[in-house]
């Protein structure tokens, strides 16, 4: 286990050092006032005072205990993992995260690698990374005989959906969605961790086709920008599978490449140049995708390496989360104006009346770089869903061969919610967690990102150690770098 940096965990939520003491003292001050102003007997007052003191001390002890991250790999915990990725799609970060995943493949039980929406990515993009892994495999296996063979990885690489889900949130079964079902149905008492790096289409399809598997799944979803491409699948899961175990990381994941220590070798670009490029075929492939760190999906893997994967409210490399409040949703039956507001990362639905004037060709809602397909509902309305990825104004325009719709324009304003909203979790989503809105753990506008970036030296240092394995076989000099959390730049 690595040497931890200063910091405390207040009831499972990372806060600045000694913050829990400030809150405890505030509570004690209130009790002191109560003690002086009430007419209760001395014994009763003293009992309340001692109880509160004990409570505050217990909170402090609990937080100190929670701060000690668990090295799950060193503890021998092997997590079953399926990855659903939009690799090869709109962002090169999935390629980087796939490299990161594979150099830790000896401590995870990888059961599936699925190419999912959104974008042009296909299984061929996953196979490109496996080809690089195959070149480095002779060196990797000298460190552990539990690295899967390249052919074993190819065998679990599956094609998922190639298009966004329609309004219903699901469409037809895919090789990828069926593979999730098959893995979940295996006779294994361990939960199946589904790490979603892109759209939710294959997960939603699997839940639709085999709803009984939901209790076996533990989903960590890199939402945020991915959510804007997958609002229909998302809304289907919220509405039809509310008890699913889900981490919805809309902004926290950004702590992997934003914030934390960025000087010297910890600089995003310098780290790649000094510690990734030249480290075997995987290292060179990583650097060719992007000359600096993005790795936006890697927190989902970090979640399984350091921390407590059973409790999203405890600190770890994958962040620290809070129970989800009611998932924001706004429906309008008219074009919106900028005075209309929706919470950032919420789902905005337009249900515009068209009567019997159904279009003869597809109708689209244009917003920024998206053309969102309309859905003709059976109630005489045309439906669109949109998810804002940032707090700002968005402008819409409709393209249609229906005169009542064509050329309509509108705007809506997305806003960041008050952190107090997180104090009221949604009882309908008992196993759903999302970003901590506390200002103390935000990196600028990115809520919760500091709960990841605080561990930057540890997870990047450990990644650097792992990448050396691609270039150098195991020997006495390299022995100190086996396992997680030992060493770094």
C-alpha positions as CSV (number, residue, x, y, z in Angstrom):
1,X,0.0,0.0,0.0
2,X,1.4,3.4,-0.9
3,X,2.1,6.3,1.5
4,X,-1.1,8.3,1.6
5,X,-1.2,12.1,1.2
6,X,-2.7,14.4,3.8
7,X,-6.5,14.5,3.9
8,X,-9.6,13.2,5.7
9,X,-12.8,11.5,4.7
10,X,-15.9,13.0,6.3
11,X,-18.6,10.3,6.4
12,X,-17.1,8.8,3.3
13,X,-16.7,12.1,1.4
14,X,-13.2,13.5,0.8
15,X,-12.7,16.9,2.4
16,X,-9.7,19.0,3.1
17,X,-7.5,18.0,6.0
18,X,-9.0,18.6,9.5
19,X,-12.4,19.6,7.9
20,X,-14.2,17.0,10.0
21,X,-12.8,18.6,13.2
22,X,-14.2,21.9,12.1
23,X,-17.7,20.4,11.7
24,X,-17.3,18.5,15.0
25,X,-16.4,21.7,16.9
26,X,-19.4,23.4,15.3
27,X,-21.6,20.7,16.7
28,X,-20.0,20.9,20.1
29,X,-20.5,24.6,20.2
30,X,-24.2,24.1,19.6
31,X,-24.3,21.5,22.4
32,X,-22.5,23.9,24.7
33,X,-25.2,26.5,24.0
34,X,-27.9,23.9,24.7
35,X,-26.1,23.0,27.9
36,X,-26.2,26.6,29.2
37,X,-29.7,27.5,28.2
38,X,-31.8,24.5,29.0
39,X,-33.4,23.6,32.4
40,X,-32.5,19.9,32.1
41,X,-30.9,18.3,35.1
42,X,-27.1,18.4,35.4
43,X,-26.8,14.6,34.9
44,X,-28.9,14.7,31.7
45,X,-26.9,17.7,30.3
46,X,-23.6,16.0,31.1
47,X,-24.8,12.8,29.4
48,X,-25.7,14.6,26.2
49,X,-22.4,16.4,26.3
50,X,-20.4,13.2,26.6
51,X,-22.5,11.5,24.0
52,X,-21.8,14.2,21.4
53,X,-18.1,14.2,22.3
54,X,-18.0,10.5,21.8
55,X,-19.8,10.8,18.5
56,X,-17.4,13.4,17.2
57,X,-14.4,11.3,18.2
58,X,-16.0,8.3,16.5
59,X,-16.4,10.2,13.3
60,X,-12.8,11.2,13.3
61,X,-11.7,7.7,13.9
62,X,-14.0,6.4,11.2
63,X,-12.7,8.9,8.7
64,X,-9.0,8.1,9.5
65,X,-9.8,4.4,8.9
66,X,-11.6,5.1,5.7
67,X,-8.7,7.2,4.4
68,X,-6.4,4.1,4.3
69,X,-7.0,2.9,0.7
70,X,-7.2,-0.8,0.2
71,X,-4.8,-2.2,-2.4
72,X,-7.3,-4.8,-3.8
73,X,-4.8,-6.4,-6.0
74,X,-2.3,-7.0,-3.2
75,X,-5.3,-8.3,-1.1
76,X,-5.9,-10.9,-3.7
77,X,-9.3,-9.6,-4.7
78,X,-9.9,-10.4,-8.4
79,X,-12.8,-8.5,-9.9
80,X,-14.8,-9.8,-12.8
81,X,-14.8,-7.1,-15.5
82,X,-16.5,-6.3,-18.8
83,X,-15.6,-3.1,-20.6
84,X,-18.0,-1.4,-23.0
85,X,-16.1,1.2,-24.9
86,X,-16.6,3.7,-27.7
87,X,-13.0,3.2,-28.7
88,X,-12.2,4.6,-32.1
89,X,-15.1,7.0,-31.8
90,X,-15.1,10.7,-31.0
91,X,-12.1,10.8,-28.7
92,X,-8.6,9.1,-28.5
93,X,-8.8,8.7,-24.8
94,X,-10.3,5.2,-25.0
95,X,-7.2,4.0,-26.7
96,X,-5.1,5.3,-23.8
97,X,-7.4,3.8,-21.2
98,X,-7.4,0.4,-23.0
99,X,-3.6,0.4,-22.7
100,X,-3.9,1.3,-19.1
101,X,-6.4,-1.6,-18.6
102,X,-4.3,-4.2,-20.3
103,X,-1.1,-3.6,-18.2
104,X,-3.3,-4.3,-15.1
105,X,-4.9,-7.4,-16.7
106,X,-3.0,-9.7,-14.4
107,X,-4.9,-8.5,-11.4
108,X,-8.4,-8.5,-13.0
109,X,-10.5,-11.2,-14.5
110,X,-11.3,-9.7,-17.8
111,X,-14.4,-11.3,-19.3
112,X,-15.4,-9.0,-22.1
113,X,-14.2,-6.1,-24.3
114,X,-17.2,-4.7,-26.2
115,X,-17.1,-2.0,-28.9
116,X,-20.2,0.2,-28.3
117,X,-21.6,3.6,-29.5
118,X,-21.1,6.4,-30.0
119,X,-19.0,6.9,-33.2
120,X,-17.2,4.9,-35.8
121,X,-15.3,2.6,-33.4
122,X,-15.5,-1.1,-33.9
123,X,-13.9,-4.3,-32.6
124,X,-11.0,-3.6,-35.0
125,X,-10.0,-0.7,-32.8
126,X,-9.8,-3.0,-29.7
127,X,-7.8,-5.5,-31.7
128,X,-5.2,-2.9,-32.6
129,X,-4.4,-2.4,-28.9
130,X,-4.3,-6.2,-28.4
131,X,-1.8,-6.5,-31.3
132,X,0.5,-4.1,-29.4
133,X,-0.1,-6.1,-26.2
134,X,0.9,-9.3,-28.1
135,X,4.3,-7.7,-28.9
136,X,4.9,-6.8,-25.2
137,X,3.3,-10.0,-23.8
138,X,6.7,-11.9,-23.6
139,X,7.9,-9.3,-21.2
140,X,4.6,-8.9,-19.3
141,X,4.3,-12.6,-18.5
142,X,7.7,-12.6,-16.8
143,X,6.1,-10.5,-14.0
144,X,2.9,-12.6,-13.7
145,X,1.6,-15.8,-15.2
146,X,-1.9,-14.3,-14.8
147,X,-1.6,-12.0,-17.7
148,X,-4.2,-13.3,-20.3
149,X,-2.8,-14.5,-23.6
150,X,-3.5,-12.2,-26.6
151,X,-5.7,-14.9,-28.1
152,X,-7.7,-15.0,-24.9
153,X,-8.3,-11.3,-25.2
154,X,-9.3,-11.6,-28.8
155,X,-11.9,-14.3,-27.8
156,X,-13.7,-11.9,-25.5
157,X,-13.7,-9.0,-27.9
158,X,-17.3,-8.5,-29.1
159,X,-19.1,-6.1,-31.3
160,X,-21.9,-4.1,-29.7
161,X,-24.4,-1.7,-31.1
162,X,-23.2,0.6,-33.9
163,X,-26.0,3.2,-33.6
164,X,-27.5,5.2,-30.7
165,X,-30.5,3.7,-29.1
166,X,-33.9,4.9,-30.4
167,X,-36.4,6.7,-28.2
168,X,-37.4,3.5,-26.4
169,X,-33.8,3.1,-25.1
170,X,-33.3,-0.3,-26.7
171,X,-33.5,-1.9,-30.1
172,X,-32.1,-5.3,-31.1
173,X,-29.7,-7.7,-29.3
174,X,-26.1,-7.5,-30.3
175,X,-23.1,-9.8,-29.8
176,X,-22.0,-7.4,-27.1
177,X,-25.3,-7.1,-25.2
178,X,-25.7,-10.9,-25.3
179,X,-22.1,-11.3,-24.0
180,X,-23.0,-9.2,-21.0
181,X,-26.0,-11.5,-20.3
182,X,-23.8,-14.6,-20.7
183,X,-21.2,-13.3,-18.4
184,X,-23.7,-12.3,-15.8
185,X,-25.4,-15.7,-15.9
186,X,-22.2,-17.6,-15.1
187,X,-22.0,-19.6,-12.0
188,X,-19.8,-17.2,-10.1
189,X,-20.8,-15.6,-6.7
190,X,-18.8,-12.4,-7.5
191,X,-20.6,-9.4,-9.0
192,X,-19.8,-8.5,-12.6
193,X,-18.3,-5.1,-12.9
194,X,-19.4,-3.4,-16.2
195,X,-17.2,-0.4,-16.9
196,X,-19.0,1.7,-19.5
197,X,-16.6,4.1,-21.3
198,X,-19.1,5.3,-23.9
199,X,-22.9,4.9,-24.6
200,X,-25.2,2.8,-22.5
201,X,-26.8,1.1,-25.4
202,X,-25.4,-2.5,-24.9
203,X,-26.0,-2.4,-21.2
204,X,-29.6,-1.1,-21.7
205,X,-30.2,-3.8,-24.3
206,X,-28.9,-6.5,-22.0
207,X,-31.1,-5.3,-19.1
208,X,-34.1,-5.3,-21.5
209,X,-33.5,-8.8,-22.8
210,X,-32.6,-10.3,-19.4
211,X,-33.8,-8.0,-16.5
212,X,-32.9,-10.7,-13.9
213,X,-29.2,-10.0,-14.4
214,X,-29.4,-6.5,-12.9
215,X,-28.7,-7.8,-9.3
216,X,-25.4,-9.3,-10.5
217,X,-24.1,-6.1,-12.1
218,X,-22.0,-3.3,-10.7
219,X,-21.9,-0.5,-13.3
220,X,-19.3,2.3,-13.3
221,X,-20.3,4.7,-16.1
222,X,-18.1,7.6,-17.4
223,X,-21.1,9.8,-18.2
224,X,-20.7,13.5,-18.9
225,X,-20.1,14.0,-22.6
226,X,-21.0,10.4,-23.2
227,X,-24.4,11.0,-21.8
228,X,-25.3,13.5,-24.5
229,X,-25.0,10.7,-27.0
230,X,-27.0,8.2,-25.0
231,X,-30.0,10.0,-23.3
232,X,-32.5,7.5,-24.5
233,X,-30.7,4.4,-23.2
234,X,-30.0,6.3,-19.9
235,X,-33.6,7.3,-19.4
236,X,-34.7,3.7,-20.1
237,X,-32.4,2.4,-17.3
238,X,-33.6,5.1,-14.9
239,X,-37.2,4.4,-15.5
240,X,-37.2,0.6,-15.9
241,X,-34.2,-0.5,-13.8
242,X,-34.0,2.0,-10.9
243,X,-32.5,-0.6,-8.4
244,X,-29.4,-1.1,-10.7
245,X,-26.1,-0.6,-8.9
246,X,-24.7,2.4,-10.8
247,X,-21.9,5.0,-10.4
248,X,-22.8,7.9,-12.8
249,X,-19.5,9.8,-13.1
250,X,-20.4,12.9,-15.0
251,X,-17.4,15.1,-13.9
252,X,-15.5,13.3,-11.2
253,X,-13.5,11.3,-13.8
254,X,-11.9,14.5,-15.0
255,X,-9.6,14.4,-12.0
256,X,-7.5,11.8,-13.8
257,X,-6.1,14.4,-16.1
258,X,-7.2,17.7,-14.5
259,X,-6.0,19.2,-11.2
260,X,-3.7,17.6,-8.7
261,X,0.1,18.0,-8.9
262,X,0.9,19.0,-12.5
263,X,4.5,20.1,-12.1
264,X,7.7,18.3,-13.3
265,X,7.1,14.7,-14.4
266,X,3.5,15.0,-13.3
267,X,2.7,17.4,-16.2
268,X,0.3,15.6,-18.6
269,X,2.6,16.0,-21.6
270,X,5.9,15.5,-19.9
271,X,4.6,12.3,-18.2
272,X,3.8,10.7,-21.5
273,X,7.2,11.8,-23.0
274,X,9.2,10.6,-20.0
275,X,7.3,7.5,-18.8
276,X,5.0,6.2,-21.5
277,X,6.6,6.7,-24.9
278,X,9.3,4.2,-25.6
279,X,7.9,1.7,-23.0
280,X,7.2,-1.1,-25.4
281,X,4.7,-1.3,-28.2
282,X,1.9,-0.3,-25.9
283,X,3.7,2.8,-24.7
284,X,4.4,4.0,-28.3
285,X,0.8,3.3,-29.3
286,X,-0.4,5.3,-26.3
287,X,1.7,8.3,-27.3
288,X,0.7,8.2,-30.9
289,X,-2.9,8.6,-29.9
290,X,-2.3,11.8,-28.0
291,X,1.0,13.3,-26.7
292,X,-0.5,14.1,-23.3
293,X,-2.6,12.3,-20.7
294,X,-6.4,12.1,-21.3
295,X,-7.3,8.6,-20.1
296,X,-10.7,9.8,-19.3
297,X,-12.1,6.3,-18.7
298,X,-9.3,5.0,-16.5
299,X,-10.9,6.1,-13.2
300,X,-13.3,3.1,-13.7
301,X,-10.3,0.8,-13.6
302,X,-8.6,2.7,-10.8
303,X,-11.8,2.2,-8.9
304,X,-11.0,-1.6,-8.8
305,X,-7.3,-1.2,-8.0
306,X,-7.2,1.1,-5.0
307,X,-10.2,1.8,-2.6
308,X,-13.3,-0.1,-1.7
309,X,-15.3,-1.1,-4.9
310,X,-18.2,-2.1,-2.7
311,X,-18.7,1.4,-1.3
312,X,-18.8,4.4,-3.7
313,X,-18.8,6.8,-0.8
314,X,-15.3,5.8,0.3
315,X,-12.1,7.3,-1.3
316,X,-10.2,5.6,-4.0
317,X,-8.4,6.1,-7.3
318,X,-11.8,6.1,-9.0
319,X,-13.2,8.9,-6.9
320,X,-15.6,9.3,-4.1
321,X,-19.3,9.6,-4.7
322,X,-22.6,10.5,-3.0
323,X,-26.1,9.0,-3.3
324,X,-27.9,10.3,-6.4
325,X,-30.7,12.8,-6.0
326,X,-33.6,12.6,-8.3
327,X,-32.2,12.3,-11.8
328,X,-32.9,15.7,-13.5
329,X,-35.5,15.6,-16.2
330,X,-37.5,18.3,-18.0
331,X,-40.3,17.9,-20.5
332,X,-41.7,20.7,-22.6
333,X,-44.5,20.6,-25.2
334,X,-43.2,23.8,-26.9
335,X,-39.9,25.1,-28.1
336,X,-37.9,26.3,-25.1
337,X,-36.5,29.8,-24.4
338,X,-33.4,30.8,-22.5
339,X,-35.5,31.4,-19.4
340,X,-36.2,27.7,-19.4
341,X,-33.6,25.9,-17.2
342,X,-32.4,22.4,-16.7
343,X,-29.7,20.9,-14.5
344,X,-26.5,20.2,-16.3
345,X,-26.3,16.5,-17.3
346,X,-30.1,16.3,-17.0
347,X,-32.4,14.9,-19.7
348,X,-34.4,17.4,-21.6
349,X,-37.3,16.1,-23.6
350,X,-39.3,17.9,-26.3
351,X,-42.8,16.6,-27.1
352,X,-44.1,18.8,-29.8
353,X,-47.6,18.4,-31.1
354,X,-47.9,17.5,-34.8
355,X,-51.4,16.1,-34.9
356,X,-51.9,14.1,-38.1
357,X,-49.1,16.0,-39.9
358,X,-46.5,13.2,-39.6
359,X,-43.2,13.7,-41.5
360,X,-42.4,11.5,-44.5
361,X,-38.7,11.6,-43.8
362,X,-36.6,11.8,-40.6
363,X,-36.8,15.0,-38.6
364,X,-33.8,16.3,-36.7
365,X,-33.2,18.6,-33.8
366,X,-29.9,20.4,-34.4
367,X,-27.8,21.5,-31.4
368,X,-24.1,22.2,-31.6
369,X,-22.4,19.1,-33.2
370,X,-25.5,16.9,-32.8
371,X,-28.4,16.1,-35.1
372,X,-30.9,14.3,-32.9
373,X,-33.5,12.1,-34.5
374,X,-37.1,12.7,-33.7
375,X,-39.5,10.0,-32.7
376,X,-43.2,10.0,-33.7
377,X,-45.1,8.9,-30.7
378,X,-48.6,7.5,-30.8
379,X,-50.1,10.5,-29.1
380,X,-49.7,12.9,-31.9
381,X,-46.3,14.3,-30.8
382,X,-42.8,14.4,-32.1
383,X,-40.2,13.6,-29.4
384,X,-36.6,14.5,-29.0
385,X,-34.2,14.0,-26.0
386,X,-31.1,16.0,-25.3
387,X,-28.5,16.1,-22.5
388,X,-26.4,19.2,-21.8
389,X,-22.8,18.5,-20.9
390,X,-21.9,21.9,-19.5
391,X,-23.6,24.8,-17.7
392,X,-24.4,27.2,-20.5
393,X,-27.1,28.2,-23.0
394,X,-27.9,25.8,-25.9
395,X,-29.6,26.7,-29.1
396,X,-31.9,24.4,-31.2
397,X,-33.2,24.3,-34.7
398,X,-35.5,21.7,-36.2
399,X,-35.1,20.3,-39.7
400,X,-38.2,18.6,-41.0
401,X,-40.4,18.2,-44.1
402,X,-43.4,19.0,-41.8
403,X,-44.3,22.7,-42.1
404,X,-45.4,22.8,-38.4
405,X,-41.9,21.8,-37.3
406,X,-39.4,22.9,-39.9
407,X,-37.3,25.9,-39.0
408,X,-38.5,26.1,-35.3
409,X,-35.8,27.5,-33.0
410,X,-35.4,27.7,-29.3
411,X,-32.8,27.8,-26.5
412,X,-32.4,26.4,-23.0
413,X,-30.0,27.2,-20.2
414,X,-28.2,24.4,-18.3
415,X,-27.1,25.3,-14.8
416,X,-25.0,23.8,-12.0
417,X,-27.2,22.7,-9.1
418,X,-27.0,23.9,-5.5
419,X,-24.8,21.3,-3.5
420,X,-27.7,21.1,-1.0
421,X,-29.6,19.0,-3.5
422,X,-27.3,16.1,-2.7
423,X,-28.6,16.0,0.8
424,X,-31.9,14.5,-0.5
425,X,-31.1,11.2,-2.2
426,X,-33.8,9.7,-4.4
427,X,-35.3,6.7,-2.6
428,X,-36.3,5.3,-5.9
429,X,-32.6,4.9,-6.8
430,X,-31.2,3.1,-3.7
431,X,-28.0,1.9,-5.4
432,X,-27.2,4.9,-7.6
433,X,-24.3,7.3,-6.9
434,X,-23.0,10.4,-8.6
435,X,-20.6,13.3,-8.3
436,X,-20.1,15.1,-5.0
437,X,-21.2,18.7,-5.5
438,X,-19.2,20.0,-2.5
439,X,-17.1,23.0,-3.6
440,X,-14.2,21.7,-1.6
441,X,-13.8,18.7,-4.0
442,X,-14.5,20.5,-7.3
443,X,-11.8,21.3,-9.9
444,X,-13.3,24.5,-11.3
445,X,-16.7,23.5,-12.8
446,X,-16.0,19.8,-12.5
447,X,-17.7,18.5,-9.4
448,X,-16.0,15.8,-7.5
449,X,-12.8,15.8,-9.6
450,X,-10.5,16.4,-6.6
451,X,-11.6,13.1,-5.2
452,X,-9.6,11.6,-8.1
453,X,-6.8,14.2,-8.7
454,X,-5.7,14.0,-5.0
455,X,-4.3,10.6,-5.8
456,X,-2.5,11.7,-9.0
457,X,1.0,10.9,-7.9
458,X,0.0,7.4,-6.8
459,X,-2.0,6.3,-9.8
460,X,0.3,7.8,-12.4
461,X,3.4,6.6,-10.5
462,X,2.0,3.1,-10.4
463,X,1.0,3.3,-14.1
464,X,4.6,4.3,-15.0
465,X,5.9,1.2,-13.1
466,X,3.4,-1.0,-15.0
467,X,4.5,0.5,-18.4
468,X,8.1,-0.4,-17.7
469,X,7.0,-4.1,-17.8
470,X,6.3,-3.7,-21.5
471,X,9.9,-2.9,-22.2
472,X,11.8,-4.8,-19.6
473,X,11.4,-8.4,-18.4
474,X,11.3,-9.1,-14.8
475,X,14.6,-9.3,-12.9
476,X,16.1,-8.4,-9.6
477,X,16.2,-4.7,-10.3
478,X,12.6,-4.6,-11.4
479,X,11.2,-6.8,-8.5
480,X,10.4,-3.7,-6.4
481,X,7.9,-2.6,-9.1
482,X,5.6,-5.6,-8.9
483,X,2.1,-5.0,-7.7
484,X,0.3,-1.7,-7.3
485,X,1.2,1.5,-5.5
486,X,5.0,1.0,-5.3
487,X,7.1,3.5,-7.0
488,X,6.8,6.2,-9.7
489,X,8.6,8.8,-11.6
